[in-house]
Amino acid sequence: MTDTANITKELAKGKFTDKMLDDMRALIGTQLRTEACLNNEYATRLAILRFCEGIGDDNPLWTDAEYAAKSPLGTLVAPPSFIFACLGSVQVGWPGLGGFHCETKLTFDRYIRVGDKITAKVTFDGFDGPTDDSNFGGRRIKDYLRQEYRNQDDELVATFICSRMRFERGEMQKRAATRTITVPHPWTEAEIAAIEEQILAENPRGATPRYWDDVQAGDEIDVITKGPLGLTDFIAFIAAGAAPIPRVSAHGVALRRYRKHPKWAFRDPKTHALEPVYSVHYNDYAAQLQGAQIAYDVGIQRTSWQTHSLTHWMGDAGFLKASTSQYRAHVYLGDVVRLGGRVEAKEIDADGQHVVRLTTWAYNQREQNVMPGTAVIVLPVRGAAEKA
């Protein structure tokens, strides 16, 4: 075993080298091991509920078995983003480099129903670069993982293309001062009261169908608000089983892993405890080592909020067919994010389905769109049952 002395108070500071790039090119097409990153193999009622609580989505289609039994689906199902609670992602190569999840592309083929067993296959599809970006953090690459989720009948449930930006942490830290903002945000009591009233007024479309016939280009979807984001909001997402790569562990289990893989951890100078690299999402010191100011959200957490806003709008009879999301700027502790979108077009697609195509957004209190995206939603057609 490697001695703990190799674990320092800093995150590893690797450099791009020709050998590293050649080694990573040789890995293209490799199916990655997933065992250490699996969280939920089965979509049990409690696993679904725990995930919904972790993203703040209490749609009864996911959380109320009696309600779901009367829905068009006839049973309790998981929100589309539940795939992240089965396996959020896997790390691949790039020893010592920093990484930000920068983009997510999702396609959905069917719902996950309560009791389904989900298996994930992850393939390294390669990378772009390296390129130089003085504003971002020097040299960087963008890599691609293709994650396919299948149920117990070997039916494809969803495909997730996970793209990460890899960079040299030392260069990112040098540029941290140029991105300085006031955090946490100095909210007033009146502002907080107004935000909480907006959240409490949110209600999903539910059993009332939203018909394709009635939707027009230019229509905006309902706004969903998240925040002010607290530490518990971030930890609830981890408790939902959606994020750690590899899984977060404690005490001797963690120590043995870190002895074997010193670059997975650092020693917190305040507590003297070993913390995983993943703690950038709940540990301010770790976030600062990554070039951020304080702890910030997880990319797939933000996408789960987007999915919440889309399923909230489409109703029980709709189906989210595809979505994309790009992560722009950190979403910090104390921030508020308002998610919305606009219908850009409606059509009958190549599969013969009546779909609407949307542009989506997620604005913080600084008026930054921290997650521009798109979506394709299948909606029911008025009178379709009679025509059939």
C-alpha positions in Angstrom: 0.0 0.0 0.0 1.0 3.6 -0.6 1.9 5.6 2.5 -0.5 8.3 3.6 2.3 10.8 3.5 1.8 10.9 -0.2 -1.6 12.5 0.4 -1.0 16.3 0.7 -3.1 19.4 1.6 -3.3 20.1 -2.1 -5.2 18.5 -4.9 -2.8 16.9 -7.4 -1.4 19.3 -10.0 -0.7 17.3 -13.1 0.5 18.7 -16.5 -0.5 17.9 -20.0 2.3 15.8 -21.6 2.6 14.1 -24.9 2.7 10.7 -23.1 -0.5 11.5 -21.3 -2.2 12.4 -24.5 -0.9 9.3 -26.3 -2.0 7.1 -23.3 -5.5 8.6 -23.5 -5.8 8.2 -27.2 -5.0 4.5 -26.7 -8.0 4.2 -24.3 -10.6 5.4 -26.9 -13.3 2.8 -27.3 -12.5 1.2 -23.9 -15.5 0.0 -21.8 -14.8 1.3 -18.3 -15.2 -0.5 -15.0 -18.3 0.8 -13.1 -18.5 -1.3 -9.9 -17.1 1.4 -7.6 -19.5 4.0 -8.9 -22.8 2.0 -8.9 -25.4 3.4 -6.5 -28.8 1.9 -7.2 -29.2 -1.3 -9.2 -33.0 -1.5 -8.6 -35.6 1.3 -8.9 -37.3 0.6 -5.6 -40.0 2.9 -4.3 -37.6 4.3 -1.7 -34.7 4.7 -4.1 -36.9 6.8 -6.4 -38.4 8.8 -3.4 -34.9 9.5 -2.0 -33.7 10.8 -5.4 -36.8 13.0 -5.8 -36.2 14.5 -2.4 -32.5 15.1 -3.3 -33.5 17.2 -6.3 -36.6 18.8 -4.7 -39.2 17.2 -7.1 -42.3 16.0 -5.4 -44.3 15.2 -8.5 -46.8 12.5 -7.4 -46.2 10.5 -10.6 -42.8 9.6 -9.0 -43.7 9.7 -5.3 -47.3 8.6 -4.8 -48.1 4.9 -5.9 -51.9 5.4 -5.6 -51.8 8.5 -7.8 -49.4 6.8 -10.3 -51.6 3.8 -10.7 -54.4 6.0 -12.1 -52.0 7.8 -14.5 -51.5 6.9 -18.2 -48.5 4.8 -17.1 -50.4 2.7 -14.6 -47.6 2.5 -12.1 -45.0 4.4 -10.2 -42.1 5.5 -12.4 -38.9 7.4 -11.8 -38.2 10.8 -13.2 -36.0 10.6 -16.3 -32.9 11.9 -14.4 -33.1 8.9 -12.0 -30.5 7.3 -14.3 -27.9 9.5 -12.4 -28.9 7.7 -9.2 -28.1 4.4 -10.8 -24.7 5.6 -12.0 -23.8 9.2 -12.1 -20.5 8.8 -14.0 -17.1 7.3 -14.0 -13.6 8.9 -14.0 -11.2 8.1 -16.7 -7.4 8.8 -16.9 -6.0 12.4 -16.9 -3.9 11.8 -13.7 -3.5 14.9 -11.6 -5.6 17.2 -13.8 -8.7 19.1 -12.6 -12.1 18.6 -14.2 -15.4 20.3 -14.6 -18.4 18.6 -16.0 -19.2 21.0 -18.9 -22.0 19.4 -21.0 -24.7 16.7 -20.8 -26.6 15.2 -23.8 -29.4 12.8 -22.9 -31.8 10.7 -25.0 -34.6 8.7 -23.4 -36.3 5.6 -24.8 -38.6 4.6 -22.0 -39.5 5.2 -18.4 -37.9 3.4 -15.5 -40.7 1.7 -13.7 -40.7 0.7 -10.1 -38.9 -2.6 -9.6 -36.8 -2.3 -12.8 -33.1 -3.4 -12.6 -30.8 -0.9 -14.4 -27.4 -1.8 -15.8 -25.0 0.9 -17.0 -22.3 0.5 -19.7 -19.7 3.3 -20.0 -17.4 3.7 -22.9 -14.6 6.3 -23.4 -15.4 8.0 -26.7 -12.3 10.2 -26.9 -11.5 13.9 -26.5 -11.0 17.2 -28.3 -7.8 19.3 -27.9 -5.8 20.3 -26.1 -6.6 23.9 -26.8 -5.4 27.1 -25.1 -8.0 29.4 -23.4 -6.4 32.1 -21.3 -9.8 33.2 -19.9 -10.7 29.7 -18.7 -7.5 28.3 -17.3 -4.8 27.7 -19.8 -4.6 24.4 -21.8 -7.6 22.3 -21.7 -9.3 19.3 -23.3 -12.9 18.1 -23.6 -13.5 14.4 -23.2 -16.6 12.3 -23.8 -18.1 9.3 -22.0 -21.0 7.4 -23.5 -23.2 5.9 -20.8 -26.0 3.5 -21.8 -28.6 2.4 -19.3 -30.6 -0.8 -19.9 -33.4 -2.5 -17.9 -33.7 -6.2 -16.9 -35.2 -7.0 -20.4 -32.1 -5.5 -22.1 -34.2 -2.6 -23.4 -32.3 0.7 -23.8 -33.7 3.2 -21.3 -31.4 6.2 -21.8 -28.1 7.3 -23.2 -26.0 9.9 -21.5 -23.1 11.6 -23.2 -21.0 13.1 -20.4 -18.4 15.7 -21.4 -15.8 17.1 -19.0 -13.3 19.9 -19.3 -9.8 18.9 -18.1 -7.3 21.5 -17.1 -4.1 22.1 -15.1 -5.2 23.1 -11.6 -2.2 25.4 -11.0 -3.2 27.4 -14.1 -6.8 27.6 -13.0 -5.8 28.8 -9.5 -3.7 31.6 -11.1 -6.8 33.0 -12.8 -9.2 32.6 -9.9 -9.0 36.3 -9.0 -10.4 37.3 -12.4 -13.6 35.4 -11.6 -14.2 36.9 -8.1 -17.8 37.7 -7.1 -19.5 38.2 -3.8 -20.4 34.8 -2.2 -22.5 33.8 -0.5 -25.0 36.3 -2.0 -26.2 39.0 0.5 -30.0 38.3 0.4 -32.4 40.5 2.3 -35.2 38.9 4.3 -37.8 40.4 1.9 -36.1 38.8 -1.1 -35.9 35.4 0.7 -39.6 35.6 1.6 -40.5 36.3 -2.1 -38.3 33.4 -3.3 -39.9 30.9 -0.9 -43.4 32.0 -1.9 -42.5 31.4 -5.6 -41.3 27.9 -4.7 -44.4 27.1 -2.7 -46.7 28.2 -5.6 -45.2 25.6 -8.0 -47.5 22.8 -9.0 -46.9 20.2 -11.7 -49.2 19.9 -14.7 -50.1 16.5 -13.5 -53.1 14.6 -14.8 -54.4 17.5 -17.0 -52.9 16.7 -20.4 -50.9 19.3 -22.2 -51.9 18.7 -25.8 -49.6 19.2 -28.7 -52.4 20.9 -30.6 -52.6 23.7 -28.1 -48.9 24.5 -27.8 -47.5 27.3 -30.0 -44.0 28.5 -30.8 -43.1 31.2 -28.4 -44.9 29.7 -25.5 -42.8 29.8 -22.3 -42.8 27.0 -19.8 -43.4 27.4 -16.0 -40.5 28.7 -13.9 -39.0 26.4 -11.3 -36.9 28.0 -8.6 -34.0 26.4 -6.7 -32.4 28.1 -3.7 -31.0 29.9 -1.9 -28.9 26.8 -2.1 -27.7 25.5 1.2 -25.2 22.8 2.2 -28.0 20.4 2.9 -29.3 20.9 -0.6 -25.9 19.7 -1.9 -25.6 16.8 0.6 -29.2 15.7 -0.1 -28.2 15.1 -3.7 -25.3 12.9 -2.6 -27.6 11.1 -0.2 -29.9 10.5 -3.2 -27.2 8.3 -4.6 -26.7 10.5 -7.7 -23.2 11.8 -7.7 -20.0 10.3 -6.1 -17.4 9.0 -8.5 -16.3 6.7 -6.8 -18.9 6.4 -4.0 -18.2 8.5 -0.9 -17.1 6.3 1.9 -15.9 6.8 5.5 -13.3 5.7 8.1 -11.3 2.6 7.4 -13.0 2.0 4.1 -12.0 5.4 2.8 -8.5 5.3 4.3 -7.7 2.0 2.5 -8.9 3.4 -0.8 -6.9 6.6 -0.4 -3.8 4.6 0.6 -4.2 2.8 -2.7 -5.1 5.9 -4.7 -3.5 9.0 -3.1 -4.7 11.3 -5.8 -8.3 10.6 -4.9 -7.9 12.6 -1.7 -6.3 15.5 0.1 -5.9 16.3 3.8 -8.0 19.2 5.0 -5.7 21.6 6.9 -8.5 22.6 9.4 -9.8 19.2 10.4 -6.8 17.1 9.4 -9.3 14.6 7.9 -8.8 13.1 4.5 -11.4 14.3 2.0 -12.1 13.1 -1.5 -11.6 15.3 -4.6 -15.4 15.2 -4.9 -15.7 17.3 -1.8 -15.3 20.4 -4.0 -19.2 20.2 -3.9 -19.4 20.7 -0.1 -16.0 21.8 1.1 -14.9 25.4 0.5 -11.2 24.7 0.8 -11.4 21.9 -1.8 -13.4 24.2 -4.1 -10.7 26.8 -3.8 -8.0 24.3 -4.8 -10.1 23.7 -7.9 -10.0 27.4 -8.8 -13.5 28.2 -7.4 -14.4 30.5 -4.5 -16.6 28.2 -2.4 -18.4 24.9 -2.7 -20.5 24.6 -5.9 -23.1 22.4 -7.4 -22.8 19.2 -9.5 -23.4 19.2 -13.2 -25.9 16.4 -13.2 -27.6 18.0 -10.2 -28.2 21.1 -12.4 -29.5 18.9 -15.3 -31.8 17.2 -12.8 -33.3 20.6 -12.1 -33.8 21.1 -15.8 -35.5 17.8 -16.1 -37.7 18.7 -13.1 -38.8 21.9 -14.9 -39.6 20.1 -18.2 -41.6 17.2 -16.7 -43.4 19.7 -14.4 -44.6 21.5 -17.6 -45.4 18.6 -19.8 -47.7 16.6 -17.5 -48.2 12.9 -17.0 -49.1 12.1 -20.6 -46.0 13.8 -22.0 -42.6 12.1 -22.5 -39.2 13.8 -22.4 -37.4 12.4 -25.4 -34.1 14.3 -25.4 -32.3 17.2 -23.7 -29.0 19.0 -23.7 -27.4 21.2 -21.0 -24.2 23.2 -20.9 -22.7 24.3 -17.6 -21.7 28.0 -17.6 -20.3 29.5 -14.4 -20.3 28.0 -10.9 -23.6 27.7 -9.0 -22.4 28.5 -5.5 -23.8 28.0 -2.0 -26.3 30.8 -1.4 -27.2 31.2 -5.1 -30.8 31.1 -6.5 -31.4 29.5 -9.9 -34.6 30.0 -11.9 -35.2 27.4 -14.6 -37.5 28.0 -17.6 -37.7 27.6 -21.4 -39.5 28.5 -24.6 -41.1 26.4 -27.3 -39.2 27.0 -30.6 -41.1 24.7 -32.9 -43.6 21.8 -33.1 -43.6 19.0 -35.6 -44.2 15.3 -36.3 -40.7 13.9 -36.1 -39.0 11.0 -38.0 -40.5 8.5 -35.5 -44.0 9.8 -36.2 -44.3 11.4 -32.8 -45.8 14.8 -32.1 -43.0 16.7 -30.5 -42.2 20.2 -29.4 -38.6 21.5 -29.4 -37.6 23.9 -26.7 -34.7 26.2 -25.7 -34.1 26.1 -22.0 -32.3 28.3 -19.5 -31.3 28.6 -15.9 -30.6 32.1 -14.6 -29.0 32.9 -11.3 -29.5 36.1 -9.3 -26.6 37.7 -11.2 -28.6 37.4 -14.5 -26.2 34.8 -15.8 -27.6 31.9 -17.8 -25.7 29.2 -16.0 -27.2 26.3 -18.0 -28.4 27.0 -21.6 -30.0 23.9 -23.1 -32.5 22.3 -25.4 -35.2 19.7 -25.1 -37.5 17.6 -27.2 -40.9 16.6 -25.6 -43.5 14.2 -27.0 -47.0 15.5 -26.2 -50.4 13.8 -26.6 -52.7 14.8 -29.5 -56.2 15.9 -28.9 -58.7 13.2 -30.0 -55.9 10.6 -30.7 -57.7 7.9 -28.7 -60.9 8.3 -30.7 -59.0 8.3 -34.1 -57.2 5.1 -33.1 
